[in-house]
Amino acid sequence: MLPEHRDHSDAMAANANAMVDGVVWQTIAISLGGAATIVATMILGAQGTLPLWSVSLLIYASVYLSYTALHEAVHQNITGKRKDLAWINKAVGTLSSFFLVHSYEMHKTIHLTHHRNTNDPEHDPDHWVNGSNFLMTCLRSGTLFNGYFFYCYKHWDDKQMRRAYWVGLRDTGLSMAAIALVAIFVDWKLAVFGYLIPATFAMMTLGVFFDYLVHVPYKAKARFENTRVIIFPRWLDTLVTWAYVQQNYHGVHHAFPRIPFTKYRHFFRTTEEDVVEAGMPVARPLG
């Protein structure tokens, strides 16, 4: 019997609920810091102060981190239980999605659909990244946001998906227009090699690590079973957890989506016995 049906499940739920409290300033810092870094990097690149390879690396890292802010905004996790500050989630999500060449409103619809239909090949939008081999998975990961448009078109009878399609087209178009202006009036190499290509590789990294590795083999659909936790030994786990922005504990997120990303590992460590008993897969690559 799963822990949510047992007495001690109350303690696990209470632990999760206690972690949803207050404004998560780290997420706001990631969003604002990422946006500021991207703007400053592009300006310095345009001036020739930064070489193109440096611009590419900084853009890659900033876009990669910006997704966490968008993801947390979609789940309304930035402001916890503060309903009076709920607008901050949309503001942060809109800002971060602009630099991701994506759409906050579209991603909110698509990502919550992913949570409702995790690992369902027909109804999980993120199943797009599950390629026939690892190379195809990487290629599909780099085009995941494009795949969302195909998903919306495939489910055109759904009013929500039609709206997500058009809103996504509008918002993505605004981001692409900004990049086009840089290409036309500043430097096409800065726009293409400094932004578009590293942003695509950042998306590929996100797709592989945030979608594929935590959901493979895409079979289980139950709440505690559909997403894994990836743990490394001792200090290496801390290093990986920082680089992974805690998404190596993605199973915690699917079990309790309102827990902010800053507390995934802590929650898992304090409730490991219960969540593992519930069926949460745990991978230990190095034992």
Rosetta blueprint (number, residue, H / E / L):
1 M L
2 L L
3 P H
4 E H
5 H H
6 R L
7 D L
8 H L
9 S H
10 D H
11 A H
12 M H
13 A H
14 A H
15 N H
16 A H
17 N H
18 A H
19 M L
20 V L
21 D L
22 G L
23 V L
24 V L
25 W H
26 Q H
27 T H
28 I H
29 A H
30 I H
31 S H
32 L H
33 G H
34 G H
35 A H
36 A H
37 T H
38 I H
39 V H
40 A H
41 T H
42 M H
43 I H
44 L H
45 G H
46 A H
47 Q H
48 G L
49 T L
50 L L
51 P L
52 L H
53 W H
54 S H
55 V H
56 S H
57 L H
58 L H
59 I H
60 Y H
61 A H
62 S H
63 V H
64 Y H
65 L H
66 S H
67 Y H
68 T H
69 A H
70 L H
71 H H
72 E H
73 A H
74 V H
75 H L
76 Q L
77 N L
78 I L
79 T L
80 G L
81 K L
82 R L
83 K H
84 D H
85 L H
86 A L
87 W H
88 I H
89 N H
90 K H
91 A H
92 V H
93 G H
94 T H
95 L H
96 S H
97 S H
98 F H
99 F H
100 L L
101 V L
102 H L
103 S L
104 Y H
105 E H
106 M H
107 H H
108 K H
109 T H
110 I H
111 H H
112 L H
113 T H
114 H H
115 H H
116 R H
117 N L
118 T L
119 N L
120 D L
121 P L
122 E L
123 H L
124 D L
125 P H
126 D H
127 H H
128 W H
129 V H
130 N L
131 G L
132 S L
133 N L
134 F H
135 L H
136 M H
137 T H
138 C H
139 L H
140 R H
141 S H
142 G L
143 T L
144 L H
145 F H
146 N H
147 G H
148 Y H
149 F H
150 F H
151 Y H
152 C H
153 Y H
154 K H
155 H L
156 W L
157 D L
158 D L
159 K H
160 Q H
161 M H
162 R H
163 R H
164 A H
165 Y H
166 W H
167 V H
168 G H
169 L H
170 R H
171 D H
172 T H
173 G H
174 L H
175 S H
176 M H
177 A H
178 A H
179 I H
180 A H
181 L H
182 V H
183 A H
184 I H
185 F H
186 V L
187 D L
188 W H
189 K H
190 L H
191 A H
192 V H
193 F H
194 G H
195 Y H
196 L H
197 I H
198 P H
199 A H
200 T H
201 F H
202 A H
203 M H
204 M H
205 T H
206 L H
207 G H
208 V H
209 F H
210 F H
211 D H
212 Y H
213 L H
214 V H
215 H H
216 V L
217 P L
218 Y L
219 K L
220 A L
221 K L
222 A L
223 R L
224 F L
225 E L
226 N L
227 T L
228 R L
229 V E
230 I E
231 I L
232 F L
233 P L
234 R H
235 W H
236 L H
237 D H
238 T H
239 L H
240 V H
241 T H
242 W H
243 A H
244 Y L
245 V L
246 Q L
247 Q H
248 N H
249 Y H
250 H H
251 G H
252 V H
253 H H
254 H H
255 A H
256 F L
257 P L
258 R L
259 I L
260 P L
261 F H
262 T H
263 K H
264 Y H
265 R H
266 H H
267 F H
268 F H
269 R H
270 T H
271 T H
272 E H
273 E H
274 D H
275 V H
276 V H
277 E H
278 A L
279 G L
280 M L
281 P L
282 V E
283 A E
284 R L
285 P L
286 L L
287 G L
